[in-house]
Amino acid sequence: MAQVEYKDLLDAGVHFGHLTRKWDPHMAPYIFMEKNGIHIIDLNKTLSCIDQAEAAIKQIVRSGRKIMFVATKKQAQEIVTEEAKRLKMPYVTERWLGGMLTNFGTIRKSLKKLQSLEKMLKDETTINNIAKRERLMLSREKEKLEKVLGGVADLTRLPAALFVIDVKREHIAVSEAKRLGIPVFAICDTNSNPDLVDFPIPGNDDAYKSISLITLAIGKAIEEGLMERKQDKDDQRMADEEEAKRQVDQGGEEDTVEAPSAVVEDSDEE
């Protein structure tokens, strides 16, 4: 696994927290010191938390399940969207719809509607038979749904875990996941409550460099989990093929053993 080093965290400004007056006391174990009215995060704790998160997330992905990325703040949207698309994982970067997890059935209905709109707008016969104004309304509706649900369009069941940027901002997503027992991995700044998530990663959740570094580290762990899953499948297939071949060979040996006895019997009769 590609190891994130202390210097990388330092260079990305992961250690910069919020103003001391904005802190959450639950973050005390992860705070190293106070400097110029700002809390400084203990990067040794951050490194340890990243390692734990990577190991856990890799196991989830290796078992064939999905990790949902959640980041609606502007500075996180681009990097999170790119990484989630690269890994073919679901993501929410525009707006978290209330009930996206707890009322997943309704969300699936909206996804089906999006798919039917896409199909309708691609069908030339249908397009030619409807008025221009109606076509424009359908296009706008599709764009609206795509903006909010585009990242989860391929999601057929609930994700196995959430990776969240900014616990305070995404509190609805975190509470929904908690209610359903879905583990949450999250970057927790000094104004957040790390107790709300299963795998907190203490760090700056406002700076682009900090978000990017931690998101890419998690992405790397997911990628390795996917590779290990592929390897497991290949190994299993080879084992199955070898077993089938062995059984065929055994069957052939039994046939050859029976043949001489038949010859001996014939010679006795003579």
Secondary structure, DSSP 8 states (H G I E B T S, - for coil): -----HHHHHHTTTTEEEEGGG--GGGGGGEEEEETTEEEE-HHHHHHHHHHHHHHHHHHHHTT--EEEE--SHHHHHHHHHHHHHHT--EE-S---TTTTTTHHHHHHHHHHHHHHHHHHH-HHHHHHS-HHHHHHHHHHHHHHHHHHGGGTT--S--SEEEEE-TTTTHHHHHHHHHHT--EEEEE-TTS-GGGSSEEEES-SSSHHHHHHHHHHHHHHHHHHHHHHHHHHHHHHHHHHHHHHHHHHHHHHHHHHHHHHHHHHHHHH-
